[in-house]
């Protein structure tokens, strides 16, 4: 698996967490009692694995492509870097909203809205990378440069652990209501935690 394949594989794991968030928001807005713990765990995933690991790996690709002459402050690199920064801000906002909901000083709808904004950002960002940026990287970066980038990925991941395991844990702790096989009308197991 090359560096781009690793990033695309990680996008699939992040998407699983986005699905959990999206369904939790839908369930909460539909009148279901969704525990803020779900959103806290998701925010932790976003900080640790999306920003701390995945985005750090993408930054290595950005540096490699910039070293080949693509200006980092303009065009696609600037747009993607800006989305990384916005993702960090939204993850911090989500954590703050979770605390405020838990303390009873914020309505859950505010937490839902932040989670929803993050999901939209991530999905647009992933599409931009996979459709426009990653193919360009594959054209412009030779195999030896990509192999050095991949080696840096291993060091980054060693600091955080495998993203797949973290996404699995989140899905198992907070299964999606439609995937539980439970009778209609019974809440999913993550309700009221």
N, C-alpha and C positions, 0 to 999 in steps of 0.2 A: 504494500500500500504506500503510495507516495504522499507527500505532505498535503496536497489538495484533497486526495481521497480521505485522509484523516479528518480534515476540516469538514468535509461534506458528511462523513459518518457522524461527527459530533453534532452537526446540524440536526440530524435525525433524532438524536437523544434529547437535544434541547427542545425540539418540536414536541416530543412526548410530554415534557413538563409544561409546554405552552398549552397542550390539549387539556391537561389536568387543570390548569388555571382557568382556561376558557370555560370548561364545563362547571367548575366551582362557581364562577361568576354567574353563569346562566342559572345554576341551581339556586344560588343565593337570591338573585333577582326574581326568581320565580316563587319566592317565599320560603325556600328551604333554609334551615339553620346551618350555615357553614362556619366552622370554627376558624378564627383568625390564625390558629396554629398552622393550618394548611398554607396560608399566605406567608407566614413567617418562614416556614421551611422552604417554600419556593423562592422567597427573597434571598435566603441563605445560599441556595443553589445558584441563583443569578450572580451573586457577589463572588462566590468561591469558584464556580465552574465556568460560568459564561464569561465574566469579566477577568477573573484571576487566572484562568487556564485557557479557554478557547480564544478570547480576544487577545490575550498575550501571545498565543501562537500566530494569530492573524497579523499581529504587529510585527512579528519576525518576517512574515511574507511581505508586508508593506515595506520594511526596511530593505529587504533583498531586491524588491522591484524598484524602489527608489534609487538604490545603488546602481541600477542599470539605466538610469536616466529619466525615469518617470518622476516628475516633480511632486513631492509629498504634500505641498500646500494647495494643490489645485486638483480639479477634476474628481475622478473616482476615488482616489486615495483620501482626499479631503472629506468627501461626502461620507465614505465608510468610517473614517476616524471620528467624524462628528456624530455618527450614529452610535458608535461605541461609547462616546462621552454621554450622549443622551440616555443610553441604556444604563450606565452607572448611576446617573441622576435618578432615573425612574426606580431602579432597585432600592436606592436610599430612601426615596419617597415612599415606596411600598413598605419598607421596614418601619418608617416613622408612622405611617397610617395604621399598620398593625398594632403598634403600641398604643396609639390614640384610640383605636376601636376597643382594644382590650381594657383600657382605662375608662371607657364610656364617654370620651369627649369627642368622638368622631363617629358618624354613622357608617355602617359597613359599605354603603353605596360609594363613598369616597375611596375606600380601599379597592372596591370592585373596579372603579373607573381607572385607577392607576394600573392595576393588573391588566386591564383591557388595553390600555395604551401601550404597555410593554409588549403584549402579545402582537399587536399590530406592527409596532416598530420591528420586532424580531422577524416577523414573517416578510416584511418588505425588505429588510436588510439581507436576509438569507437569499431571497430571490435575486437581488442586485448582485450579490457575490457569486452565486452559482451560474447566473445567466451571462453577466458581463465581466466580472473581475477574474474569477478563476480561469476561464478559458484564455484570457489575456496573459495571466501568469504562466500558464502552461506553454504559451507561444514564446514568451520572452525570457523565461529563466531556464538555463541549461540544467541537465540532470545533476551535475556535480553541485550546483548551487542549491537545487531543491533537496539534495541529500543532506547538505549542511543544515538547511532549515529544518528538515525532519529530525536531525540529531538534537537540535535545540528544543524541538517539541517534547522529546523524551525527558529532558531536564525539567521543563515546565510542568509536565504531567506528574513527574515524581514528587513535586511539591504539593500536589493537590489530590492525587489518586485518580482512578479512572472515572471519567464522566458517566459512562454507562452504568456503573454501580450506583452512583448517586441518583441517576434518573430512575433506575429500577427501584431503589429504596423509596423514593418519593411516590412512585406509582403504587407500590405495595402498601405504603402507609395511608395513602389517600386514593383508593381506587375510584375510578369514574363510575357514577351512578349507573350508566347503561351497561357497564361491563361486569356488574356484580352478580347478575343472574338472580336477583332478589325479586320478590313479588312487588308489583306496583304499589306505591303508597308507603312502602317501608323506606326509611332513610338509609343512605349509604353509611358505612362504618365511620367515616370521618366527620359526620355531623355531630356537633355539640362537644367536640374534644377540647 
